[in-house]
């Protein structure tokens, strides 16, 4: 992937490094050490905190010594999703991308523009000798995508600046002042199994071909969730009188991504194939009609299985698992009454693994209201408790309450108007930014979030618009040079 001809050159050079070195969540050490060595070679300040977050720093340029310090913030990890036929190994392989119609895109995997482009913009600002700025710190956290443990582990003395620019949103020309909080609800329980009787056959029911996407940004688009669709199909089979037992269920690979693929290995008595085929055909037609124009790639397939598993879920366990998962909330629960057009509360059934002995499932709950997160998470726990399965709420994080009187927002609006001759929109996002956690750590810090155009984050085919990266760079440079000595740190 040769990005050397793209501008700004420093930004794309850093992004190439981020694509070259694998960086799944909780496996960021290699990229962190690479960036730390790069910064040390340039004489920049380098600190790795007790959690493993990387903090780089640079003194103010002449004339900006008495201006408030600025923190540029992003996260090092990326969501690792790939198409079923891809052989890509996220632990060892570099991301492969190509330039197409003004966008940099990875066809079979996620690109990592979320949040690699934000990191690259921050590093380029740190590197440049031509950018005027106050004292500058670059805060790069770990594990944002799978739990935000990096942000949770920050200490109040990690940075000194009191203006923070988060570069982790995905719509150019929009400034974000608030975001949803969230929590994971994890179901882990032992299940009863039984041996497979004689004269049975195994088949695999597969749902795939879906677009997927970001469970916060795309949750309102009504795209299919492969896990939920598979559960619907299995319940349809039972209602049609198909006698089967479940051996395995699996789908989804990330709690914060809409599941694109799911499959079930089921066992049915000889002679049940005809009824199975008829019921599947009806379910396929119904779902395809519903998803028309939204998820036209949807497929429901029946694949032969060469052998028969030795054990399956008992009749009671199978019924309880399928029923609870079938009614588990997924999608938009409530639209915000305070911020028109924005999702307030949602849930995503992102990961499911069931075998004849155990269930593991993760639902990610988000809400602009912390009480909304708590209530929906508690509802899910109650549901699975009624079904005899243990569920727990893990890694909750707070939302980021908007501050419309932000001095940093006013500065961004003024600079945007001057540089681009228009007005930027002010938004609140349903996705979870680290700003909610950071505000709790630094309540006096003024924060804003922005970024270039990124589409398809958290799904294969993720892409970033090259022209908007250049615009984001231009805005960042202009804002840093325009920070006055007396900007209020909090509105």
N, C-alpha and C positions, 0 to 999 in steps of 0.2 A: 504494500500500500504506500504509494509515493504521494505525500501531501506537500512536497516542497514548493510547489508552484502556487499554493493557496496563500491568501493573505487574511489576517496578519500572520506572517511566517512564524513568529515565536509561539503563538497560540497553537498552531497546527503541529509544530515540532513537539511541543509538550503533549499534545493529544496523541501523537504517534507513539510516544513512549508509553502512555497509558493503555494504548491498544496492544502494544508489543508484550507487555508484562501482565500476566494473568492477575486478576484482582477480585475473585469472588468474595462475598461477605465472609468475614472471619478468616480470610486468607490474604490479607493486605500487606504482610510484612515485606515481601519482595519489592513491591512498588514503593512502599514507605521508605525502605532503606535506599532504594535508588534515588528518590527525591532528596532524602537527607544528605546523601553523598554529593549530589549535584549542588545543593545549597552550600554545603561546607566548602566546596571547591571555589565557589563564588564569594566567599567571605560573608555569607549571610548568617544571621542567628538561627540556630537549630536547637529544638528541644523536643523530646519525646516524653510525654507525661506518663504517669503510672498506669494509665489505661491503654496506652499505645498510640494515642493521637499525636499527630505531627504538627508542631507549631514553628513556622519560619518567620523571621522578622528582618526588617531593614529600617535604618534610621530615616528621619525626615530629610527630604531634599532641602537645600538652602532656601531660607525664607519661609519654610513651613514648620520650623521647630516648635512654635507656640500654638500650632493648630491642633485640634483634638485628633488623637490617633484613630486609625481605621483598621478594622478587622475584616478581611475577605475570607469567607467561609464556604466550605464545600465538604463532600465526603469522598473517600478514596475507593469504596467498593462499588460494585455494579450488580444489577440483577442478571443472572445467568439463565437464559432461556434459549432453547434451540428447537428447530423442527425435528420431527420424529426420525427422518431419514438422515439427519446430519451426524457425522462422525466427530464433530468438534469436541475437544476436551478442554473445558474451561479452566482446569487446573494446570494445564501445560501449554495450550495452543494460544497463539496470538489471534486477535480479532481480525478477520478479513473483511474489508470494506471497499467500496468503489464509489466513484463520483458519477452521479446520474441526474441530469436535468437540474443541476444546481444544488443537489442534496448529496450528502455523504451517507451511504446506506450499507447495512449488513443484511444480506438476504436471508440467510438460514439461522442467524443467531441475533441476540441483542447486540447493539453497537457499543453501549456504554457511554453514549453521549450524556446520559443521566448517570453520574454527574461529572463525567470526564471533561466535558467542555467547560463547565464551571471551574473545575480545578485548573485546567489549562489557561483560562483567562486570568485567574489569580496568580499563577506562576509567571505568566508573561509580564504582568504588572510588576511583580517582585523583581524580575530579571532586568527590566528595561532601565537604561541610563537616561532615557529621554522623557520619562513620565514624571511630572511633578506631583508630589504627594506628601502628606503628613507622615508621621511614624506609621509604618505599615506592618501588619501581622497577617499571616496566612494560616488559618486554622483548618486543618484537614482531619476529619474524624474517621473512625472505623465503624463498620457494621451498621451503617444507617439503614440499609435495605432489609436487614433481617432482625432488627430489634433496637437500633439506636443506642447500643450499649456504649459506644464511643462518646456520644454527647452526654449520656447519663453519668459517665465517669469523670467528666470535667470538673475541675476545682475552680473556685472563684478567682484564684490568682493565676489561672492559665494564661490569660491575656491582659493587657493593660488598656487597650483602646476601648472607647465607649461609643463608637459608631460601628455598626456591623452590617456588612453587605453580604447577604446570602445569595449565591449565584446558582440556584437550583430549581428554577421554574422554567417553563417550557413554551412560553408564548411571548414573542418579542412585541414590545410596545405596551406591555402590561406590567405594572408594579404591584407587588403583593405585600399586604400588610397583615394578613391573618391566615391561619390554616387550621385544619382539623387536628384534634388529638386522637388517640386510639389505644387499642389493647388487643392482644391475642387471646383467643379462647382455645385451649388445647384439650382435646378429648383423648384420653389414654385409658384403656380398660382391657382386661382379659375377657375372652369370649369362649363359650362352650362349643366344642366340635364333636363330630361323629364320623365314623368310618363310612366310606362310600359303598353302597350296596352293589351287588352284581347287576349286570345288564344295564349299565348306565354309560352315557357318553358325555364328553366335555366339549364345550364350545366357548369361544371368546367373543364377547360383545364389545365393540370398539366405537367410541365417539371421537372424531377428530375433524381436522380441517377448519377449525374456528380461528378467528382473528386474535383472540386474547386481548391483552392490554393491561393498563395500570388500574389497579383496583380502586384507586381514588379518583384519578383524572377521568377515567372512562366508565365508571360504574353506572352512570346515568344513560349510557348510549344503548342499553338493552341488548348488548351482545350476549351470545350464549356462553354459559359456563359448562364445560364438558362434564364436570362431576355431577352437577345438578341435573343435566340432561340425561346422563347415564342412569342416575337414580330414578328419574321419571320413567325411563324406558323399562327398568326392572320392575317397577311397581305396575306398569301397564301390562307386563307379561303375567304377573300374578293375578291381576284383575281379569285377564283373558283366560284364566284357568290353566296356564302353563305351569306344570309342576317341576320346579328346579330348586337346587341348593347352590349357595354361593361359596366358592372356594377362595377367591381373592377379589379385591376391589382396589384399584389404584388410579390416581389422577392428580394433575397439578404438581408443580415443583417449587412454588414460592407462594407464601401467604399473601403477598401484595401484588400478585398477578392473577388476572382472570384465567382460569384453567382452560387450555386449548385442547387437551387430549385426556381421555380417561378410558379405562377398560375394566371389564369384569370377566373372570373365569367362572363359568357356571357349569353345573352338572345336572343333566336331566335323564330321565328314564328313556330307554329305547322306545321309539315310536312317537316321541314328543316333538320331533323336529318340524313337522308340518305346521302344527299350531304355533310353534315359536316363530317360524318364518312369516306367517300371516300377521301375527301380532307386531312383529318388528316392522313390517311394511306399513302398517297403519300408523305406528308411532313415527316412523321416518317421514311420512307425508305430512303429518300434523306439525311436527317440529320444523320441517323445511318451509312450510307455509308461514309459520310464525316468524321465522328468522329471515324471510325474504327481504332483500334490500339492506340488511344489517350484517348478516353472517352467511352469505351465499355459498361459502365453501363447506358448510356443515356436511358431515358424512356420518352415517350409522351403518356399521358393517358387522357381519357375522363371519368369524374366521374359524376354520376347523382346528381342533387341538389334537395333536397326535396321541397323547396319553391321557389317562384319567387320574386326577390327584387322589391320594389315599384318604384324605379327610376333607370335610366341608364344615361350614357352620351348621350347628344344629338348627332345627326348624324354628325354635323360639329365638335363638340368638340372631338368625338371619332376619326374622321379621322385625325384631327390635332395632337392629342396626339400620335396615333399609327405611323403616318408618321414621326414625329420629332424624336421619340425614335428609330424608325427602322433605321434611317440614322445617328443617333448620333454616333460619332466615338468610337469604342471599339477595343482594341488590340494594336499592334505595329504600330506606325505611321512612325517611321524612325529609321534605324539602325545607330549607330555612325560611322562616317568616321574617327574619331580620335582614338577610342579604338575598334579595330576589334572584332566582335563577341558579342558586348554589345549593348543592346537596348538603343537608345538615347531618344526617345520620345514615350509615350504611353498614353492610356486612358482606364479606367475601369468603366463601368456602374455597380456600386456596389449595389445600393439600389434603389428600386422603390416602391412607394405606390400611388395608384390611386383609388379614389372612385368617386361617382357621383357628388361630389362637388369640389374636389381638387386633385392636383398632387403634390407629393414630390418625387424628384429624386436626387441622388448624383452621379456624375462622378468624379473619382480621376484622375487627370492629373499628369504625371511625366515626367521629362526630365533632362538629364545631363546638358543642357543649360538652364539657367533661361529664356532666350528669347524664347526657345522652349515651356516652360510651359506657358508663357504669351500668345503666339500666338495661341496654341491649345485651351487654355481656352477661349480666345476671340472668336475663331471660334464657339465653342459650344454655347456661349452666343448669338452670332449672329443667329445661327440656331434656337434656341428656341424663340428668338425675332421675327423672321419671322413667326413662328407658333403662335404668340400671347401669349407667356408665358414668364414670368419674370425669368431670371436666373442671378446669381451673383457669383463672384469668392471670395472664402473665405479661410482664413488661409493659405496663400502662405508661403512657406519656401524655403530657398536657397539650391542649391546643394553644394557639398563639392568638391572643385577643387583639383586634385591630386598634391602632392609635392614630386616628385621622388627623391629629394635630402634630404629627411627627415632623420635626425639623428636617430630618433626612429625606422624608417624602417630598417636602416643599422644595428642597434643593434638587432632587432628581427631576421633579416636574419642570423646574426652571431651566435646567440644563437640557433636558429633552426637547423642550420647546425651542430653545436657542439653536440646538444642533440639527434638529430634524423638522422644525417648522410645523409641529402639530401637538396634539394633546395625547398623553399616554393614559390608558385606563388604569384605575385603581381597583384591585381585586382582592377577594378572599378565596383561597383554594381548599377544596375538600381533601386533597392529598396531605400527608403528614410531613411537614418540614421540621428540621431540627430547631427552628426558631422558638417553638413552644417550650422545649427543654431549656434552651439558652436564655430565654426571658426569665424563667424561674431561677436560673443561676445568677444572672446579671439583670435585676429588675430595673436598673437605671440606664441600661444600654438601649439606644435607639437603633431599630433594625428595619431593613427592607429587603425584599427578594426580587430578583429579576433574572432574565436569561434569554437566549436565542430561541428560535423555533425548533422544537424537537417533537417529532411525531412517532407514535408507536412505542413509547418507552415501556419497558418490561415485556416486550414481545419480539420475536424474530421479525426482521424488517425494520427495526428502529432506525430512524434517520434524523439528520440535523441539517438545517438549511445553511449553506455556506455564507450567503450574503448577510444573514441575520447574525452570524457569529462576528463578522466584521463590524456590523452596527453595534453589537453589544460591547465590543472592544472600544469603539469610538466613544460610546457613552461612558464606560467605566473610566477611561483616561480623562475625559472632560470633567466628570464628577470629582475625581481625586484632586484635580488641579483647582477646582472651584470651591472646595471646602473652606469656609471662612474660619477665623480664629474663635468666633463667638457663637457658632451654631449650637442651638440647644441640644443636649444629648438625649433629652426626653421631652416630648411636647407637653 
